Amino acid sequence: MKSVAVSEEWQEGRSVQEFALETVGEWSELCQKFLDRQRAEILAGHPSPEKLRQHRLALKWMLRFARAVHLTAADPDYPDKMLANELQGRLVQLEHSWRMLEEQMPETEAEKLLAEVFPE
């Protein structure tokens, strides 16, 4: 159990602050793994509707947790400002993923924009 591990670590001399810093760092790494997998399986691949549905659900949860973790790290008393900034970046990346995958421009608008930017 995670709570047992936490208690044992604190007993070994680790502070709650050290544990929090480590956990936030691990969260950032998890975000990067999620984004890498998204790039390989969703953006560069040809995902099935079921895979897209699963990814959408996972992305929703990643966003929820990213917002919660970032809220903690954005506190003025949070000891590692660089890590807080990194989490802000992760949140921006996940929000960008959501907009890119869930709020796509209709094809007619995209064609019109392409024609304006790259006239024949």
TORMIKOL-698161 format. One line per 5 residues: their letters; for each residue x negated, y, z of C-alpha. Coordinates in Angstrom, 1 decimal, padded with zeros to 4 digits, m for minus. Each point is the difference from the previous one (the first is absolute). Layout:
a> X:Y:Z  ...
This chain:
mksva> 000.0:000.0:000.0  m001.2:003.5:m000.8  001.0:001.4:003.4  m002.1:m002.6:001.8  m003.0:000.8:m002.2
vseew> 000.5:003.7:000.7  000.0:m000.6:003.7  m003.1:m002.2:m000.1  m001.8:002.6:m002.1  000.8:002.8:002.5
qegrs> m001.3:m002.2:002.8  m003.2:m000.3:m002.0  m000.6:003.7:000.4  001.6:001.3:m003.2  002.1:003.0:000.5
vqefa> 003.5:000.5:m001.4  m001.5:002.8:m002.2  m002.6:m002.4:m001.5  002.7:m002.6:m000.7  002.2:002.7:m001.6
letvg> m002.8:001.2:m002.2  m000.8:m003.6:m001.1  003.7:m000.7:m000.7  000.5:003.1:m002.1  m003.1:m000.8:m002.0
ewsel> 001.3:m003.5:m000.6  003.3:001.5:m001.2  m001.8:002.1:m002.5  m001.8:m003.0:m001.4  003.3:m001.9:m000.2
cqkfl> 001.4:003.0:m002.0  m002.9:m000.3:m002.5  000.5:m003.7:m000.4  003.7:000.6:m000.7  m000.8:002.7:m002.6
drqra> m002.6:m002.3:m001.6  002.5:m002.8:m000.2  002.6:002.3:m001.4  m002.4:001.1:m002.7  m000.8:m003.5:m001.0
eilag> 003.4:m001.7:000.3  002.5:002.8:m000.7  m001.6:002.8:m002.0  m002.4:m002.1:m002.2  002.1:m003.1:m000.1
hpspe> 003.5:m000.9:m001.3  001.8:m000.6:003.3  003.3:m001.9:000.1  003.1:001.8:001.3  m000.4:m002.1:003.2
klrqh> m003.6:001.1:000.4  001.0:003.6:m000.5  002.7:m000.4:002.6  m002.4:m001.5:002.5  m002.5:002.8:m000.7
rlalk> 002.6:002.7:000.5  000.9:m001.5:003.4  m003.6:m000.3:001.0  m000.7:003.6:m001.1  002.9:001.3:002.1
wmlrf> m001.4:m001.7:003.1  m003.5:001.3:m000.8  001.3:003.5:m000.2  001.9:m000.3:003.2  m003.0:m001.2:001.9
aravh> m002.4:002.5:m001.7  002.2:002.8:001.1  000.1:m001.3:003.6  m003.8:m000.6:000.1  m000.7:003.4:m001.6
ltaad> 002.2:001.7:002.5  m002.2:m001.4:002.8  m003.2:000.9:m001.8  001.2:003.5:m000.8  000.4:000.8:003.7
pdypd> m002.4:002.9:000.9  m001.6:m002.2:002.8  m000.7:m002.9:m002.4  m003.8:m000.5:000.3  m001.0:m000.8:m003.6
kmlan> 001.1:002.8:m002.5  m001.7:m001.7:m002.9  002.1:m003.1:000.6  003.1:002.1:000.3  m000.8:001.6:m003.3
elqgr> m000.5:m003.4:m001.5  003.4:m001.1:001.2  001.5:003.1:m001.6  m001.5:m001.1:m003.2  001.4:m003.5:000.3
lvqle> 003.4:001.4:000.7  m000.2:002.2:m003.2  m001.1:m003.0:m002.0  002.9:m002.1:001.2  002.5:002.8:m000.6
hswrm> m001.5:000.4:m003.5  000.5:m003.7:m000.6  003.6:000.3:001.0  000.6:002.9:m002.3  m001.8:m001.7:m002.9
leeqm> 001.9:m003.3:000.4  003.4:001.1:001.2  000.5:003.5:m001.4  m001.1:m000.6:m003.6  000.7:002.5:m002.6
petea> 002.7:m001.1:m002.5  m001.6:m001.2:m003.3  001.7:002.8:m002.0  m001.5:002.6:002.3  m003.4:m001.7:m000.2
eklla> 000.1:000.0:m003.8  001.0:003.6:m000.1  m002.8:001.0:002.3  m002.6:m002.0:m002.0  001.2:001.6:m003.2
evfpe> m000.4:003.5:001.6  m003.5:m000.8:001.3  m001.2:m002.0:m003.0  001.8:001.5:m003.0  m000.5:m001.9:m003.3
